[in-house]
Amino acid sequence: VRDVPGTSRTLTIRVMVGATFTTIPEIDLGDWSRDPAAFADRVRQICHEIGFFQLVGHGVDADFIERHIEHQRRFFALPESTKVTIDKALSPHFRGWERVGAELTGGLPDLREQLDLSSEHPVRGLDLDPPYLRLDGPNQWICDDLLPGFRAHMADYFERMGAVADTLLEVFSVGLGLEPDHLRHLFGDRPLSFVKLINYPPTPPDGAGVNPHHDAGFLTLLLQHDAGGLQVCNPEGEWVDVPPRQDAFVVNIGEMLQEMTGNYFVATTHRVIADLPRQSSAWFHGPDLTTRLDPLPLDASFGDAVAASPRHVGAGFMARRTEIESGVEGIESSEGAGVYGQQLWNYYCRSYPDNVARHHPDAAG
């Protein structure tokens, strides 16, 4: 138990050596307003021990979720000849539609069809160094007469997901003994979040809808539409199923928070194996591309808890493309990215090497 400097609060940091899990806990965001300190402490504990939870009471109404599911269904029902007009291969900013198998995770193809959209900011330039500054830019959209209301709906979706994620940043800050606005302040003037709308065919025995991985950003909000398939790897190496719930967002920690908390929060390995056709929507909350991933000013007890847990001490990061080519496994890199934009650039280089070579041949290494 330690005092939090500058406040009347105390933190109780439990050291969970060898802790594991067999289910994913549920958190009701309504409890944040009823008892902020207790709520933040519980979320902190879960993010340390598991890195995943189901979030209910988030304030996004059921009617909106139903509309979102229908808009996404209509998009993926379009003929390929229409969807290919916004092929991701056309975008130097890695926005747009892609066929099954177009994305690589850990050097292996993911068996899912996707539409990727990001926060839209003016292009900084396509010849800039570091190359991650080239990622700001426009999305690609299907024209409204072919997909009525879709673009306006997605603008609403961005607002709602961003608001929920910003609230969680406050929760994380309080749980870590920081001022409530500490993490939100780091997001800067041009925060860049992105969303994947995903359509999974049934997974064949020798493949994966998405291969084992960590997420790149601060945190993820995932809506599983209609079928299960998401699995989280526990410390024993067992895959734990996350049941689909339309009233809940699956929340998980990304590698940015793992890096900034010195491995106290964990970006837990997960994958998708889909027995049935499946759709989901994933919101990846992220700051300005130039945001540094410097260590947060945490109490020493957080570091003590990491040092006492071999799982946390040894928590790795997704390997860079050059590391994968040299034989490093997908989540065995010991280095973080240092800057959010570099984190994203590393992701695009390992996941879309052909796109990088096409649009950024000077930075394809």
C-alpha positions as CSV (number, residue, x, y, z in Angstrom):
1,V,0.0,0.0,0.0
2,R,1.5,3.4,-1.0
3,D,0.3,7.0,-0.9
4,V,-0.2,8.7,-4.2
5,P,1.9,11.9,-4.2
6,G,-0.2,15.1,-4.3
7,T,-3.5,13.4,-3.4
8,S,-5.2,11.8,-0.4
9,R,-5.4,8.5,-2.3
10,T,-3.5,5.3,-1.7
11,L,-2.7,2.4,-4.1
12,T,-2.7,-1.2,-3.2
13,I,-0.5,-3.1,-5.7
14,R,-1.0,-6.8,-5.5
15,V,1.9,-8.9,-6.8
16,M,0.3,-11.8,-8.8
17,V,3.2,-14.1,-9.5
18,G,2.0,-16.9,-11.8
19,A,-1.5,-15.6,-11.9
20,T,-3.6,-16.9,-14.8
21,F,-7.2,-16.6,-16.0
22,T,-9.9,-18.8,-17.6
23,T,-12.6,-16.3,-18.3
24,I,-12.7,-12.6,-19.4
25,P,-14.2,-10.3,-16.7
26,E,-17.1,-7.9,-17.1
27,I,-16.8,-4.2,-16.2
28,D,-19.8,-1.8,-16.0
29,L,-18.7,1.7,-16.9
30,G,-21.6,3.1,-14.9
31,D,-19.6,2.2,-11.8
32,W,-17.1,4.9,-12.7
33,S,-19.4,7.7,-11.7
34,R,-20.6,5.8,-8.6
35,D,-17.2,5.0,-7.0
36,P,-14.3,6.3,-9.3
37,A,-11.4,5.1,-7.0
38,A,-12.7,1.6,-6.5
39,F,-13.6,1.3,-10.2
40,A,-10.2,2.5,-11.4
41,D,-8.4,0.1,-9.1
42,R,-10.4,-2.8,-10.4
43,V,-9.7,-1.9,-14.0
44,R,-6.0,-1.4,-13.2
45,Q,-5.8,-4.9,-11.7
46,I,-7.5,-6.5,-14.7
47,C,-5.3,-4.6,-17.1
48,H,-2.2,-5.8,-15.2
49,E,-3.3,-9.5,-14.8
50,I,-5.3,-10.1,-18.0
51,G,-5.3,-7.1,-20.4
52,F,-8.9,-7.9,-21.6
53,F,-12.4,-7.2,-20.3
54,Q,-16.0,-7.0,-21.5
55,L,-17.3,-3.4,-21.1
56,V,-21.0,-2.9,-20.5
57,G,-22.9,0.2,-19.4
58,H,-20.8,2.2,-21.9
59,G,-23.6,4.5,-23.0
60,V,-23.7,3.5,-26.7
61,D,-27.4,2.6,-27.2
62,A,-28.6,-0.6,-28.7
63,D,-30.4,1.1,-31.6
64,F,-27.1,2.6,-32.8
65,I,-25.3,-0.8,-32.5
66,E,-28.1,-2.4,-34.6
67,R,-27.7,0.3,-37.2
68,H,-24.0,-0.1,-37.3
69,I,-24.2,-3.9,-37.8
70,E,-26.6,-3.3,-40.7
71,H,-24.4,-0.6,-42.3
72,Q,-21.4,-3.0,-42.1
73,R,-23.4,-5.9,-43.4
74,R,-24.5,-3.8,-46.4
75,F,-21.0,-2.8,-47.2
76,F,-19.6,-6.3,-47.3
77,A,-22.6,-7.4,-49.4
78,L,-21.5,-5.1,-52.2
79,P,-20.1,-6.8,-55.3
80,E,-16.3,-7.0,-55.3
81,S,-16.3,-4.9,-58.5
82,T,-17.6,-2.0,-56.3
83,K,-15.4,-2.6,-53.3
84,V,-12.3,-2.8,-55.3
85,T,-12.7,0.8,-56.4
86,I,-11.5,1.7,-52.8
87,D,-8.8,-1.0,-52.7
88,K,-6.3,-0.3,-49.9
89,A,-3.5,-0.8,-52.5
90,L,-4.6,2.5,-54.0
91,S,-3.9,4.4,-50.7
92,P,-0.5,5.7,-49.6
93,H,-2.2,6.1,-46.1
94,F,-3.2,2.4,-45.9
95,R,-7.0,3.2,-45.9
96,G,-9.6,1.2,-47.8
97,W,-11.0,-2.3,-48.6
98,E,-8.9,-5.5,-48.8
99,R,-9.6,-9.1,-49.9
100,V,-9.3,-12.1,-47.7
101,G,-5.6,-12.8,-47.1
102,A,-4.3,-9.4,-47.9
103,E,-3.0,-8.6,-44.4
104,L,-0.1,-10.5,-42.8
105,T,0.3,-11.1,-39.1
106,G,3.5,-12.6,-37.9
107,G,4.3,-13.3,-41.6
108,L,1.2,-15.3,-42.2
109,P,-2.0,-14.3,-44.1
110,D,-5.1,-13.4,-42.1
111,L,-8.2,-15.0,-43.5
112,R,-10.5,-12.0,-43.3
113,E,-11.9,-9.3,-45.5
114,Q,-11.6,-5.8,-44.2
115,L,-12.4,-2.1,-44.6
116,D,-9.9,0.2,-42.8
117,L,-10.7,3.8,-41.9
118,S,-8.8,6.3,-39.9
119,S,-9.1,9.8,-38.4
120,E,-8.8,12.2,-41.4
121,H,-6.2,15.0,-41.2
122,P,-4.6,17.0,-43.9
123,V,-1.7,15.2,-45.6
124,R,1.6,16.3,-44.1
125,G,3.6,15.1,-47.1
126,L,4.4,11.8,-48.9
127,D,8.2,12.2,-48.9
128,L,8.7,13.0,-45.3
129,D,11.2,11.5,-42.9
130,P,10.5,9.8,-40.6
131,P,8.1,8.1,-42.9
132,Y,5.3,7.7,-40.3
133,L,4.5,11.3,-40.9
134,R,3.1,10.2,-44.2
135,L,0.2,8.3,-42.6
136,D,-2.1,11.4,-42.1
137,G,-4.5,11.7,-45.0
138,P,-8.0,10.9,-46.3
139,N,-10.1,7.8,-46.2
140,Q,-11.5,6.1,-49.3
141,W,-15.3,6.0,-49.5
142,I,-17.9,4.2,-51.6
143,C,-20.1,6.9,-53.2
144,D,-23.3,7.6,-51.2
145,D,-25.7,6.5,-54.0
146,L,-24.3,3.0,-53.8
147,L,-24.1,2.9,-50.0
148,P,-26.6,5.4,-48.7
149,G,-25.8,6.9,-45.2
150,F,-22.7,4.8,-44.6
151,R,-20.2,7.7,-44.5
152,A,-22.4,9.8,-42.2
153,H,-22.9,6.8,-40.0
154,M,-19.2,6.1,-39.7
155,A,-18.6,9.8,-38.6
156,D,-21.1,9.1,-35.8
157,Y,-19.3,5.9,-35.0
158,F,-15.9,7.7,-34.7
159,E,-17.4,10.2,-32.3
160,R,-19.1,7.5,-30.1
161,M,-16.1,5.2,-29.9
162,G,-13.7,8.0,-29.3
163,A,-15.8,9.3,-26.4
164,V,-15.9,5.8,-24.7
165,A,-12.2,5.3,-25.2
166,D,-11.4,8.8,-23.8
167,T,-13.3,7.9,-20.7
168,L,-11.3,4.7,-20.3
169,L,-8.1,6.8,-20.6
170,E,-9.3,8.7,-17.5
171,V,-10.0,5.5,-15.7
172,F,-6.5,4.2,-16.6
173,S,-4.9,7.4,-15.4
174,V,-6.6,7.3,-12.0
175,G,-5.9,3.6,-11.6
176,L,-2.2,4.3,-12.3
177,G,-2.1,7.1,-9.7
178,L,-2.0,9.9,-12.2
179,E,-4.2,12.9,-12.7
180,P,-7.4,12.0,-14.6
181,D,-6.5,13.9,-17.7
182,H,-2.8,12.7,-17.9
183,L,-3.2,10.2,-20.8
184,R,-5.7,12.3,-22.7
185,H,-3.3,15.2,-22.5
186,L,-0.7,13.1,-24.3
187,F,-3.0,12.7,-27.4
188,G,-2.0,16.0,-28.8
189,D,-3.7,18.1,-31.5
190,R,-4.1,15.5,-34.3
191,P,-5.0,12.2,-32.6
192,L,-5.2,9.4,-35.1
193,S,-7.4,6.4,-34.3
194,F,-8.4,3.8,-36.8
195,V,-11.2,1.2,-37.3
196,K,-11.3,-2.2,-38.9
197,L,-14.6,-3.4,-40.1
198,I,-14.1,-7.1,-40.5
199,N,-15.8,-9.9,-42.4
200,Y,-14.5,-13.4,-41.6
201,P,-15.3,-16.5,-43.6
202,P,-15.2,-19.8,-41.6
203,T,-11.6,-20.5,-40.7
204,P,-10.0,-23.6,-42.4
205,P,-8.2,-26.1,-40.2
206,D,-4.7,-24.9,-41.2
207,G,-5.4,-21.1,-40.9
208,A,-6.6,-18.3,-38.7
209,G,-9.0,-15.5,-39.2
210,V,-6.3,-13.4,-37.6
211,N,-3.1,-14.9,-36.4
212,P,-1.8,-14.5,-32.8
213,H,-0.8,-10.9,-32.2
214,H,-0.9,-7.9,-30.0
215,D,-2.7,-4.7,-30.9
216,A,-0.6,-1.6,-31.7
217,G,-2.5,1.3,-30.1
218,F,-3.4,2.5,-26.6
219,L,-6.5,0.4,-26.3
220,T,-9.0,-1.4,-28.5
221,L,-12.8,-1.4,-28.4
222,L,-14.2,-4.5,-30.2
223,L,-17.8,-5.2,-31.1
224,Q,-18.4,-8.9,-31.9
225,H,-21.5,-8.8,-34.1
226,D,-23.1,-12.2,-34.4
227,A,-20.7,-15.1,-33.7
228,G,-17.7,-16.0,-31.6
229,G,-14.2,-16.8,-32.5
230,L,-12.0,-14.3,-30.5
231,Q,-9.6,-16.2,-28.3
232,V,-7.2,-14.8,-25.7
233,C,-4.0,-16.6,-24.6
234,N,-3.6,-16.9,-20.8
235,P,-0.2,-17.3,-19.1
236,E,-0.5,-21.1,-19.2
237,G,-0.7,-21.0,-23.1
238,E,-4.4,-21.9,-23.1
239,W,-6.8,-20.1,-25.5
240,V,-9.8,-18.6,-23.6
241,D,-12.9,-17.9,-25.7
242,V,-14.5,-14.4,-25.5
243,P,-18.3,-14.9,-26.0
244,P,-20.0,-12.4,-28.4
245,R,-22.3,-9.9,-26.8
246,Q,-23.9,-7.0,-28.6
247,D,-24.3,-5.1,-25.3
248,A,-20.6,-5.1,-24.7
249,F,-17.3,-3.9,-26.2
250,V,-14.3,-6.2,-25.7
251,V,-11.6,-3.9,-24.4
252,N,-7.9,-4.8,-24.6
253,I,-4.6,-3.1,-23.9
254,G,-2.3,-2.2,-26.8
255,E,1.5,-2.2,-27.0
256,M,1.7,1.5,-26.5
257,L,0.4,1.3,-22.9
258,Q,2.5,-1.8,-22.3
259,E,5.6,0.2,-23.3
260,M,4.6,3.4,-21.4
261,T,3.8,1.4,-18.2
262,G,7.0,-0.6,-18.3
263,N,5.1,-3.8,-18.9
264,Y,2.7,-3.2,-15.9
265,F,-0.2,-3.2,-18.3
266,V,0.0,-6.1,-20.8
267,A,-0.9,-6.3,-24.4
268,T,-2.2,-9.9,-24.3
269,T,-1.8,-12.2,-27.2
270,H,-5.1,-13.0,-29.0
271,R,-6.4,-14.5,-32.3
272,V,-9.6,-15.3,-34.2
273,I,-10.6,-18.8,-35.2
274,A,-14.1,-18.6,-36.7
275,D,-16.3,-21.7,-37.0
276,L,-19.0,-19.7,-38.7
277,P,-19.2,-16.6,-40.9
278,R,-18.5,-13.7,-38.6
279,Q,-18.3,-9.9,-38.6
280,S,-16.8,-7.6,-36.0
281,S,-15.8,-3.9,-35.7
282,A,-12.5,-2.9,-34.0
283,W,-11.7,0.6,-32.8
284,F,-8.0,1.3,-32.2
285,H,-7.6,4.4,-30.1
286,G,-4.5,6.4,-30.9
287,P,-2.9,9.8,-30.3
288,D,-1.0,12.2,-32.6
289,L,1.6,10.4,-34.7
290,T,4.4,12.3,-33.0
291,T,3.4,11.2,-29.4
292,R,6.3,9.8,-27.6
293,L,6.0,6.5,-25.7
294,D,8.1,7.7,-22.8
295,P,7.6,5.9,-19.4
296,L,4.7,7.3,-17.4
297,P,5.6,8.8,-14.0
298,L,4.4,5.8,-12.0
299,D,5.1,5.0,-8.3
300,A,7.9,2.6,-7.8
301,S,5.5,-0.1,-6.6
302,F,4.4,-0.7,-10.2
303,G,7.9,-1.5,-11.2
304,D,8.2,-3.8,-8.2
305,A,5.1,-5.7,-9.4
306,V,6.6,-6.1,-12.8
307,A,9.9,-7.3,-11.5
308,A,8.1,-10.0,-9.3
309,S,6.3,-11.5,-12.4
310,P,8.3,-13.4,-15.0
311,R,5.3,-13.0,-17.3
312,H,5.5,-9.2,-17.2
313,V,9.3,-9.0,-17.2
314,G,9.4,-11.1,-20.4
315,A,6.4,-9.5,-22.1
316,G,7.5,-8.8,-25.7
317,F,6.3,-6.7,-28.7
318,M,5.3,-7.5,-32.2
319,A,8.4,-8.1,-34.3
320,R,9.4,-5.6,-37.0
321,R,9.4,-6.8,-40.6
322,T,13.2,-7.1,-40.6
323,E,13.1,-9.2,-37.4
324,I,10.5,-11.5,-38.9
325,E,12.6,-12.0,-42.0
326,S,15.6,-12.8,-39.8
327,G,13.6,-15.5,-37.9
328,V,12.2,-13.7,-34.9
329,E,8.8,-15.0,-34.0
330,G,5.8,-12.7,-34.2
331,I,5.7,-11.5,-30.6
332,E,9.3,-12.0,-29.5
333,S,10.7,-8.5,-30.1
334,S,12.2,-7.0,-27.0
335,E,12.0,-3.4,-28.3
336,G,9.1,-0.9,-28.2
337,A,8.7,1.7,-30.9
338,G,9.4,4.9,-28.9
339,V,6.9,7.0,-30.9
340,Y,3.2,6.2,-31.8
341,G,3.8,7.0,-35.5
342,Q,6.7,4.6,-35.6
343,Q,4.5,2.0,-33.9
344,L,2.0,2.3,-36.7
345,W,4.7,2.4,-39.4
346,N,6.2,-0.9,-38.0
347,Y,2.7,-2.4,-38.2
348,Y,2.1,-1.4,-41.8
349,C,5.6,-2.5,-42.9
350,R,5.1,-6.0,-41.5
351,S,1.4,-6.4,-42.4
352,Y,1.4,-4.7,-45.9
353,P,4.9,-5.0,-47.4
354,D,3.7,-4.8,-50.9
355,N,1.7,-1.5,-50.2
356,V,4.8,0.0,-48.6
357,A,7.0,-0.9,-51.5
358,R,4.4,0.5,-54.0
359,H,3.8,3.9,-52.3
360,H,7.0,4.4,-50.2
361,P,9.8,2.5,-51.9
362,D,12.4,4.7,-50.2
363,A,11.1,3.5,-46.8
364,A,10.3,-0.1,-47.5
365,G,13.2,-1.6,-45.5
